[in-house]
Amino acid sequence: MVEITKNAIDIIGNNTFNFVLDKGYYTAEQIHKSQKMGLTTHACVPNPASNAPDNTYNVSEFRYNKELDYYTCPAGEILKNNGNWYNKRAYRVKQYKTKNCKNYAVKDLCTKAKYQKIIEHHEFSEALVINKSNIAKNPEIYAQRQALVEHLFWHYEKKMGF
């Protein structure tokens, strides 16, 4: 996709356009690289999965402090990392946790894990935050993509018997 992005910039002659991506046809790294090329990305990115027994403690409710590099849980506990990056399939992550979880009164509301909740923050998380902000500022841009493209796919799938 990055190559297509470069071609689009060359054809248009600038990088000041909105880059709208369809669900599931991108990676966080590609969003990151597109933003580094100066594009404003608009990709529908799902929230991180969370199996918290109480929705109050879903990962999306934890606040990240970029400057000091830690998370704060809804109950006020600080989750820190050890500074190491861990390799996943396609990217690297830092893991954030606190030893206070094990004996914390709300632990059972937050996680089913035996000892503590672990939040993984991948190396392209900031690009996804920027992307989410772009969509929040201009939701009509992604909605227009849906209105233009989904209708065509519906007709095609109907014709093909899906």
MDTraj code that builds the backbone (N, CA, C; nanometers):
import mdtraj as md
import numpy as np

residues = "MET VAL GLU ILE THR LYS ASN ALA ILE ASP ILE ILE GLY ASN ASN THR PHE ASN PHE VAL LEU ASP LYS GLY TYR TYR THR ALA GLU GLN ILE HIS LYS SER GLN LYS MET GLY LEU THR THR HIS ALA CYS VAL PRO ASN PRO ALA SER ASN ALA PRO ASP ASN THR TYR ASN VAL SER GLU PHE ARG TYR ASN LYS GLU LEU ASP TYR TYR THR CYS PRO ALA GLY GLU ILE LEU LYS ASN ASN GLY ASN TRP TYR ASN LYS ARG ALA TYR ARG VAL LYS GLN TYR LYS THR LYS ASN CYS LYS ASN TYR ALA VAL LYS ASP LEU CYS THR LYS ALA LYS TYR GLN LYS ILE ILE GLU HIS HIS GLU PHE SER GLU ALA LEU VAL ILE ASN LYS SER ASN ILE ALA LYS ASN PRO GLU ILE TYR ALA GLN ARG GLN ALA LEU VAL GLU HIS LEU PHE TRP HIS TYR GLU LYS LYS MET GLY PHE".split()
xyz = np.array([
    [0.0808, -0.1184, 0.0000],
    [0.0000, 0.0000, 0.0000],
    [0.0860, 0.1261, 0.0000],
    [0.2008, 0.1224, 0.0638],
    [0.2888, 0.2389, 0.0679],
    [0.3327, 0.2778, -0.0730],
    [0.3549, 0.1788, -0.1579],
    [0.3926, 0.2071, -0.2970],
    [0.2782, 0.2767, -0.3706],
    [0.1560, 0.2336, -0.3466],
    [0.0388, 0.2977, -0.4075],
    [0.0285, 0.4422, -0.3591],
    [0.0572, 0.4620, -0.2303],
    [0.0533, 0.5966, -0.1731],
    [0.1544, 0.6866, -0.2420],
    [0.2759, 0.6360, -0.2612],
    [0.3798, 0.7142, -0.3295],
    [0.3365, 0.7486, -0.4715],
    [0.2765, 0.6508, -0.5398],
    [0.2280, 0.6755, -0.6764],
    [0.1199, 0.7829, -0.6782],
    [0.0290, 0.7777, -0.5814],
    [-0.0784, 0.8781, -0.5738],
    [-0.0204, 1.0177, -0.5529],
    [0.0796, 1.0282, -0.4659],
    [0.1443, 1.1576, -0.4418],
    [0.2089, 1.2086, -0.5703],
    [0.2749, 1.1186, -0.6435],
    [0.3388, 1.1570, -0.7697],
    [0.2353, 1.2039, -0.8730],
    [0.1231, 1.1322, -0.8821],
    [0.0196, 1.1664, -0.9806],
    [-0.0469, 1.2999, -0.9459],
    [-0.0811, 1.3159, -0.8191],
    [-0.1503, 1.4383, -0.7766],
    [-0.0536, 1.5569, -0.7698],
    [0.0706, 1.5276, -0.7362],
    [0.1714, 1.6331, -0.7307],
    [0.1876, 1.6975, -0.5947],
    [0.1196, 1.6433, -0.4941],
    [0.1375, 1.6919, -0.3573],
    [0.0921, 1.5840, -0.2589],
    [0.1107, 1.6107, -0.1308],
    [0.0720, 1.5129, -0.0279],
    [-0.0284, 1.5729, 0.0691],
    [-0.1121, 1.6621, 0.0210],
    [-0.2058, 1.7311, 0.1092],
    [-0.3469, 1.6730, 0.1043],
    [-0.3615, 1.5534, 0.0525],
    [-0.4947, 1.4945, 0.0418],
    [-0.5226, 1.3975, 0.1571],
    [-0.6503, 1.3656, 0.1730],
    [-0.6929, 1.2663, 0.2714],
    [-0.6751, 1.1278, 0.2118],
    [-0.6160, 1.0385, 0.2894],
    [-0.5915, 0.9012, 0.2451],
    [-0.6893, 0.8113, 0.3189],
    [-0.7915, 0.7633, 0.2476],
    [-0.8988, 0.6863, 0.3084],
    [-0.8766, 0.5384, 0.2800],
    [-0.8741, 0.4596, 0.3871],
    [-0.8428, 0.3166, 0.3762],
    [-0.9635, 0.2328, 0.4160],
    [-0.9849, 0.1253, 0.3432],
    [-1.0959, 0.0351, 0.3715],
    [-1.0617, -0.0542, 0.4905],
    [-1.1633, -0.0982, 0.5609],
    [-1.1440, -0.1855, 0.6765],
    [-1.0676, -0.3114, 0.6373],
    [-0.9638, -0.3408, 0.7142],
    [-0.8925, -0.4660, 0.6968],
    [-0.7915, -0.4707, 0.5843],
    [-0.7744, -0.3616, 0.5101],
    [-0.6807, -0.3625, 0.3977],
    [-0.5589, -0.2747, 0.4253],
    [-0.5121, -0.2761, 0.5474],
    [-0.3988, -0.1939, 0.5868],
    [-0.3367, -0.2547, 0.7127],
    [-0.2190, -0.2061, 0.7467],
    [-0.1574, -0.2393, 0.8749],
    [-0.1283, -0.1077, 0.9461],
    [-0.1055, -0.1153, 1.0762],
    [-0.0703, 0.0049, 1.1521],
    [0.0591, 0.0647, 1.0992],
    [0.1515, -0.0187, 1.0558],
    [0.2774, 0.0317, 1.0000],
    [0.2515, 0.1117, 0.8728],
    [0.1590, 0.0646, 0.7888],
    [0.1275, 0.1372, 0.6654],
    [0.0621, 0.2724, 0.6961],
    [-0.0232, 0.2757, 0.7969],
    [-0.0822, 0.4033, 0.8393],
    [0.0286, 0.4967, 0.8854],
    [0.1200, 0.4452, 0.9660],
    [0.2336, 0.5229, 1.0160],
    [0.3160, 0.5799, 0.8999],
    [0.3518, 0.4962, 0.8049],
    [0.4336, 0.5409, 0.6914],
    [0.3595, 0.6439, 0.6063],
    [0.2301, 0.6255, 0.5883],
    [0.1505, 0.7216, 0.5107],
    [0.1488, 0.8571, 0.5800],
    [0.1350, 0.8558, 0.7114],
    [0.1376, 0.9811, 0.7866],
    [0.2744, 1.0475, 0.7781],
    [0.3803, 0.9672, 0.7801],
    [0.5160, 1.0222, 0.7680],
    [0.5372, 1.0873, 0.6318],
    [0.4608, 1.0432, 0.5307],
    [0.4683, 1.1046, 0.3979],
    [0.3848, 1.2321, 0.3920],
    [0.3161, 1.2655, 0.5004],
    [0.2389, 1.3892, 0.5076],
    [0.0904, 1.3754, 0.4828],
    [0.0427, 1.2536, 0.4644],
    [-0.0994, 1.2327, 0.4359],
    [-0.1828, 1.2315, 0.5642],
    [-0.3080, 1.2699, 0.5508],
    [-0.4040, 1.2607, 0.6604],
    [-0.4798, 1.1303, 0.6411],
    [-0.4592, 1.0349, 0.7304],
    [-0.5196, 0.9023, 0.7138],
    [-0.6584, 0.8957, 0.7767],
    [-0.7432, 0.8143, 0.7137],
    [-0.8790, 0.7870, 0.7625],
    [-0.9044, 0.6379, 0.7411],
    [-0.8743, 0.5588, 0.8425],
    [-0.8986, 0.4148, 0.8351],
    [-0.9812, 0.3742, 0.9559],
    [-1.0804, 0.2930, 0.9334],
    [-1.1634, 0.2452, 1.0432],
    [-1.0841, 0.1389, 1.1201],
    [-1.0368, 0.1753, 1.2376],
    [-0.9546, 0.0853, 1.3185],
    [-1.0361, 0.0434, 1.4405],
    [-1.0526, -0.0867, 1.4622],
    [-1.1289, -0.1297, 1.5790],
    [-1.0535, -0.0985, 1.7087],
    [-1.1285, -0.0804, 1.8163],
    [-1.0656, -0.0628, 1.9469],
    [-0.9951, -0.1916, 1.9856],
    [-0.8918, -0.1813, 2.0693],
    [-0.8225, -0.3029, 2.1120],
    [-0.9188, -0.3979, 2.1832],
    [-0.8988, -0.5259, 2.1621],
    [-0.9822, -0.6260, 2.2285],
    [-0.9563, -0.6208, 2.3785],
    [-1.0575, -0.6434, 2.4547],
    [-1.0416, -0.6465, 2.5996],
    [-1.1411, -0.7452, 2.6557],
    [-1.0939, -0.8274, 2.7447],
    [-1.1800, -0.9247, 2.8082],
    [-1.2048, -0.8899, 2.9539],
    [-1.2039, -0.7610, 2.9853],
    [-1.2269, -0.7203, 3.1239],
    [-1.3659, -0.7641, 3.1666],
    [-1.3757, -0.8257, 3.2826],
    [-1.5076, -0.8658, 3.3318],
    [-1.6039, -0.7477, 3.3478],
    [-1.5505, -0.6286, 3.3745],
    [-1.6305, -0.5067, 3.3866],
    [-1.5791, -0.4084, 3.2804],
    [-1.6693, -0.3598, 3.1945],
    [-1.6289, -0.2703, 3.0853],
    [-1.5555, -0.1448, 3.1318],
    [-1.5725, -0.1084, 3.2560],
    [-1.5018, 0.0075, 3.3117],
    [-1.3513, -0.0119, 3.3026],
    [-1.3066, -0.1363, 3.2972],
    [-1.1632, -0.1677, 3.2968],
    [-1.1136, -0.2200, 3.1611],
    [-1.1897, -0.1934, 3.0547],
    [-1.1412, -0.2273, 2.9207],
    [-1.0160, -0.1455, 2.8906],
    [-0.9321, -0.1965, 2.8041],
    [-0.8065, -0.1292, 2.7699],
    [-0.8314, 0.0146, 2.7248],
    [-0.9400, 0.0379, 2.6542],
    [-0.9701, 0.1731, 2.6039],
    [-0.9928, 0.2735, 2.7159],
    [-1.0182, 0.2260, 2.8371],
    [-1.0418, 0.3145, 2.9515],
    [-0.9132, 0.3494, 3.0263],
    [-0.8029, 0.2857, 2.9918],
    [-0.6739, 0.3161, 3.0529],
    [-0.6139, 0.4349, 2.9781],
    [-0.5563, 0.5286, 3.0503],
    [-0.5012, 0.6502, 2.9889],
    [-0.3498, 0.6389, 2.9762],
    [-0.2992, 0.6685, 2.8558],
    [-0.1560, 0.6621, 2.8292],
    [-0.0930, 0.7991, 2.8451],
    [0.0163, 0.8070, 2.9184],
    [0.0937, 0.9293, 2.9332],
    [0.2172, 0.9137, 2.8455],
    [0.2149, 0.9783, 2.7295],
    [0.3239, 0.9642, 2.6330],
    [0.4546, 1.0209, 2.6878],
    [0.4471, 1.1347, 2.7524],
    [0.5677, 1.2011, 2.8023],
    [0.6432, 1.1146, 2.9036],
    [0.5696, 1.0532, 2.9959],
    [0.6338, 0.9727, 3.1004],
    [0.6266, 0.8221, 3.0720],
    [0.5598, 0.7844, 2.9627],
    [0.5540, 0.6454, 2.9162],
    [0.4969, 0.5493, 3.0201],
    [0.3722, 0.5742, 3.0598],
    [0.3025, 0.4814, 3.1484],
    [0.1526, 0.4906, 3.1228],
    [0.0794, 0.3901, 3.1701],
    [-0.0667, 0.3890, 3.1646],
    [-0.1209, 0.4079, 3.3054],
    [-0.2377, 0.4706, 3.3138],
    [-0.3095, 0.4813, 3.4406],
    [-0.4406, 0.4064, 3.4253],
    [-0.4671, 0.3151, 3.5174],
    [-0.5919, 0.2380, 3.5106],
    [-0.7056, 0.3219, 3.5680],
    [-0.8294, 0.2852, 3.5412],
    [-0.9439, 0.3614, 3.5911],
    [-0.9470, 0.3732, 3.7444],
    [-0.8817, 0.2802, 3.8139],
    [-0.8779, 0.2858, 3.9605],
    [-0.7602, 0.3690, 4.0110],
    [-0.6796, 0.4241, 3.9173],
    [-0.5700, 0.5119, 3.9563],
    [-0.4331, 0.4477, 3.9665],
    [-0.4231, 0.3189, 3.9443],
    [-0.2924, 0.2520, 3.9491],
    [-0.2102, 0.2862, 3.8252],
    [-0.0795, 0.2934, 3.8418],
    [0.0135, 0.3227, 3.7327],
    [0.0708, 0.1912, 3.6807],
    [0.0616, 0.1706, 3.5495],
    [0.1202, 0.0532, 3.4848],
    [0.2443, 0.0992, 3.4098],
    [0.3590, 0.0422, 3.4441],
    [0.4860, 0.0802, 3.3829],
    [0.5406, -0.0345, 3.2994],
    [0.6384, -0.0016, 3.2156],
    [0.7054, -0.1051, 3.1375],
    [0.8500, -0.1129, 3.1841],
    [0.9167, -0.2199, 3.1439],
    [1.0569, -0.2376, 3.1841],
    [1.1547, -0.1817, 3.0804],
    [1.1021, -0.1128, 2.9780],
    [1.1883, -0.0533, 2.8765],
    [1.2195, -0.1448, 2.7592],
    [1.1823, -0.2707, 2.7683],
    [1.2111, -0.3667, 2.6616],
    [1.1010, -0.3672, 2.5562],
    [1.1434, -0.3902, 2.4331],
    [1.0504, -0.4139, 2.3229],
    [1.0455, -0.5642, 2.2988],
    [0.9260, -0.6163, 2.2759],
    [0.9074, -0.7588, 2.2493],
    [0.8566, -0.7753, 2.1073],
    [0.9130, -0.8701, 2.0347],
    [0.8737, -0.8939, 1.8958],
    [0.7471, -0.9774, 1.8893],
    [0.6500, -0.9263, 1.8160],
    [0.5288, -1.0001, 1.7824],
    [0.5434, -1.0429, 1.6371],
    [0.4366, -1.0897, 1.5751],
    [0.4455, -1.1353, 1.4357],
    [0.4925, -1.0255, 1.3412],
    [0.4266, -0.9111, 1.3453],
    [0.4544, -0.8080, 1.2452],
    [0.5038, -0.6760, 1.3053],
    [0.5145, -0.6687, 1.4359],
    [0.5539, -0.5428, 1.4998],
    [0.6096, -0.5715, 1.6385],
    [0.6560, -0.4651, 1.7039],
    [0.7114, -0.4772, 1.8391],
    [0.6176, -0.4107, 1.9389],
    [0.6184, -0.4604, 2.0625],
    [0.5343, -0.4035, 2.1683],
    [0.6150, -0.3836, 2.2961],
    [0.5681, -0.2900, 2.3765],
    [0.6111, -0.2776, 2.5150],
    [0.4953, -0.3284, 2.5995],
    [0.5266, -0.3917, 2.7100],
    [0.4224, -0.4415, 2.8000],
    [0.4188, -0.3555, 2.9256],
    [0.2984, -0.3161, 2.9651],
    [0.2783, -0.2321, 3.0826],
    [0.2010, -0.3116, 3.1868],
    [0.2493, -0.3061, 3.3098],
    [0.1841, -0.3788, 3.4185],
    [0.2245, -0.3182, 3.5518],
    [0.1542, -0.3603, 3.6576],
    [0.1875, -0.3188, 3.7929],
    [0.1769, -0.4391, 3.8855],
    [0.2669, -0.4475, 3.9795],
    [0.2630, -0.5571, 4.0769],
    [0.1500, -0.5381, 4.1769],
    [0.0957, -0.4172, 4.1855],
    [-0.0132, -0.3894, 4.2800],
    [-0.1430, -0.4589, 4.2417],
    [-0.1553, -0.5015, 4.1179],
    [-0.2783, -0.5667, 4.0698],
    [-0.3152, -0.6888, 4.1538],
    [-0.2161, -0.7677, 4.1844],
    [-0.2406, -0.8976, 4.2479],
    [-0.3265, -0.8854, 4.3742],
    [-0.3049, -0.7823, 4.4525],
    [-0.3778, -0.7669, 4.5793],
    [-0.4785, -0.6524, 4.5770],
    [-0.5090, -0.6022, 4.4576],
    [-0.5962, -0.4863, 4.4466],
    [-0.7423, -0.5285, 4.4560],
    [-0.8238, -0.4492, 4.5231],
    [-0.9643, -0.4832, 4.5478],
    [-1.0459, -0.5015, 4.4201],
    [-1.0110, -0.4294, 4.3136],
    [-1.0909, -0.4366, 4.1910],
    [-1.0282, -0.5277, 4.0849],
    [-0.9256, -0.6031, 4.1192],
    [-0.8569, -0.6881, 4.0222],
    [-0.9544, -0.7786, 3.9465],
    [-1.0491, -0.8384, 4.0158],
    [-1.1429, -0.9304, 3.9513],
    [-1.2380, -0.8597, 3.8531],
    [-1.2525, -0.7288, 3.8666],
    [-1.3321, -0.6523, 3.7712],
    [-1.2508, -0.6179, 3.6467],
    [-1.1186, -0.6163, 3.6620],
    [-1.0283, -0.5698, 3.5575],
    [-0.9752, -0.6818, 3.4688],
    [-0.9429, -0.7961, 3.5288],
    [-0.8792, -0.9021, 3.4511],
    [-0.9128, -1.0399, 3.5063],
    [-0.9077, -1.1381, 3.4169],
    [-0.9225, -1.2779, 3.4572],
    [-0.7863, -1.3418, 3.4808],
    [-0.6792, -1.2663, 3.4506],
    [-0.5430, -1.3182, 3.4674],
    [-0.5153, -1.3458, 3.6153],
    [-0.4307, -1.4424, 3.6395],
    [-0.4019, -1.4834, 3.7761],
    [-0.3324, -1.3733, 3.8566],
    [-0.2375, -1.3039, 3.7935],
    [-0.1573, -1.2081, 3.8685],
    [-0.1876, -1.0617, 3.8384],
    [-0.1979, -1.0268, 3.7102],
    [-0.2114, -0.8849, 3.6766],
    [-0.2573, -0.8655, 3.5327],
    [-0.3105, -0.7484, 3.5064],
    [-0.3453, -0.7104, 3.3698],
    [-0.2183, -0.6633, 3.3001],
    [-0.2019, -0.6999, 3.1743],
    [-0.0890, -0.6541, 3.0941],
    [-0.1456, -0.5830, 2.9715],
    [-0.0992, -0.4606, 2.9509],
    [-0.1384, -0.3840, 2.8323],
    [-0.0200, -0.3824, 2.7381],
    [-0.0457, -0.4167, 2.6125],
    [0.0597, -0.4111, 2.5105],
    [0.0406, -0.2860, 2.4259],
    [0.1473, -0.2103, 2.4153],
    [0.1483, -0.0843, 2.3405],
    [0.2446, -0.1043, 2.2247],
    [0.1909, -0.1116, 2.1001],
    [0.2822, -0.1416, 1.9898],
    [0.3464, -0.0159, 1.9324],
    [0.4502, -0.0372, 1.8565],
    [0.5345, 0.0723, 1.8099],
    [0.4639, 0.1711, 1.7180],
    [0.3480, 0.1345, 1.6649],
    [0.2746, 0.2235, 1.5755],
    [0.1459, 0.2764, 1.6402],
    [0.1358, 0.2644, 1.7717],
    [0.0153, 0.3091, 1.8435],
    [-0.0152, 0.4562, 1.8211],
    [0.0879, 0.5388, 1.8174],
    [0.0658, 0.6825, 1.7994],
    [-0.0001, 0.7120, 1.6650],
    [0.0379, 0.6389, 1.5620],
    [-0.0233, 0.6583, 1.4304],
    [-0.1726, 0.6263, 1.4351],
    [-0.2104, 0.5247, 1.5122],
    [-0.3519, 0.4887, 1.5232],
    [-0.4292, 0.5940, 1.6017],
    [-0.3651, 0.6542, 1.7022],
    [-0.4286, 0.7625, 1.7784],
    [-0.4529, 0.8825, 1.6871],
    [-0.3535, 0.9173, 1.6065],
    [-0.3673, 1.0284, 1.5110],
    [-0.4792, 0.9983, 1.4118],
    [-0.4821, 0.8755, 1.3608],
    [-0.5851, 0.8337, 1.2658],
    [-0.7240, 0.8453, 1.3283],
    [-0.7377, 0.7986, 1.4518],
    [-0.8675, 0.8046, 1.5213],
    [-0.9112, 0.9501, 1.5383],
    [-0.8170, 1.0371, 1.5683],
    [-0.8460, 1.1795, 1.5815],
    [-0.8906, 1.2386, 1.4475],
    [-0.8263, 1.1966, 1.3386],
    [-0.8649, 1.2448, 1.2046],
    [-1.0095, 1.2092, 1.1744],
    [-1.0489, 1.0873, 1.2076],
    [-1.1866, 1.0438, 1.1812],
    [-1.2848, 1.1200, 1.2697],
    [-1.2475, 1.1426, 1.3965],
    [-1.3354, 1.2158, 1.4878],
    [-1.3549, 1.3604, 1.4418],
    [-1.2505, 1.4214, 1.3891],
    [-1.2590, 1.5601, 1.3430],
    [-1.3428, 1.5725, 1.2161],
    [-1.3364, 1.4715, 1.1288],
    [-1.4050, 1.4765, 0.9988],
    [-1.4721, 1.3435, 0.9659],
    [-1.5738, 1.3047, 1.0417],
    [-1.6369, 1.1735, 1.0178],
    [-1.7004, 1.1620, 0.8799],
    [-1.7330, 1.2751, 0.8198],
    [-1.7980, 1.2729, 0.6883],
    [-1.7054, 1.2192, 0.5791],
    [-1.5742, 1.2270, 0.5998],
    [-1.4807, 1.1779, 0.4976],
    [-1.4900, 1.0263, 0.4861],
    [-1.4858, 0.9551, 0.5988],
    [-1.4972, 0.8093, 0.5934],
    [-1.6386, 0.7687, 0.5519],
    [-1.7379, 0.8438, 0.5969],
    [-1.8768, 0.8135, 0.5590],
    [-1.8953, 0.8252, 0.4082],
    [-1.8299, 0.9228, 0.3465],
    [-1.8387, 0.9385, 0.2014],
    [-1.7785, 0.8175, 0.1310],
    [-1.6661, 0.7665, 0.1833],
    [-1.6044, 0.6466, 0.1265],
    [-1.7038, 0.5317, 0.1310],
    [-1.7707, 0.5163, 0.2444],
    [-1.8684, 0.4082, 0.2574],
    [-1.9819, 0.4245, 0.1564],
    [-2.0305, 0.5465, 0.1410],
    [-2.1422, 0.5714, 0.0500],
    [-2.1044, 0.5431, -0.0950],
    [-1.9818, 0.5752, -0.1328],
    [-1.9380, 0.5548, -0.2705],
    [-1.9022, 0.4098, -0.3008],
    [-1.8311, 0.3457, -0.2104],
    [-1.7726, 0.2144, -0.2372],
    [-1.8657, 0.0991, -0.2017],
    [-1.9300, 0.1064, -0.0862],
    [-2.0123, -0.0067, -0.0413],
    [-2.1239, -0.0378, -0.1400],
    [-2.1832, 0.0621, -0.2001],
    [-2.2913, 0.0413, -0.2958],
    [-2.2420, -0.0407, -0.4154],
    [-2.1219, -0.0081, -0.4640],
    [-2.0650, -0.0826, -0.5772],
    [-2.0398, -0.2285, -0.5410],
    [-1.9844, -0.2511, -0.4217],
    [-1.9590, -0.3888, -0.3787],
    [-2.0885, -0.4664, -0.3613],
    [-2.1941, -0.4027, -0.3134],
    [-2.3216, -0.4697, -0.2959],
    [-2.3726, -0.5199, -0.4312],
    [-2.3662, -0.4332, -0.5338],
    [-2.4118, -0.4735, -0.6679],
    [-2.3253, -0.5867, -0.7238],
    [-2.1966, -0.5756, -0.7067],
    [-2.1051, -0.6776, -0.7574],
    [-2.1324, -0.8124, -0.6893],
    [-2.1442, -0.8101, -0.5553],
    [-2.1681, -0.9352, -0.4819],
    [-2.3039, -0.9942, -0.5212],
    [-2.4031, -0.9114, -0.5415],
    [-2.5345, -0.9600, -0.5819],
    [-2.5260, -1.0265, -0.7194],
    [-2.4533, -0.9636, -0.8105],
    [-2.4369, -1.0186, -0.9449],
    [-2.3614, -1.1504, -0.9415],
    [-2.2639, -1.1615, -0.8515],
    [-2.1817, -1.2821, -0.8412],
    [-2.2507, -1.3915, -0.7589],
    [-2.3653, -1.3606, -0.6983],
    [-2.4407, -1.4612, -0.6244],
    [-2.3995, -1.4771, -0.4784],
    [-2.3378, -1.3771, -0.4233],
    [-2.2992, -1.3837, -0.2810],
    [-2.4089, -1.3363, -0.1911],
])
top = md.Topology()
chain = top.add_chain()
for i, resn in enumerate(residues, 1):
    res = top.add_residue(resn, chain, resSeq=i)
    for name in ("N", "CA", "C"):
        top.add_atom(name, md.element.get_by_symbol(name[0]), res)
traj = md.Trajectory(xyz[None], top)
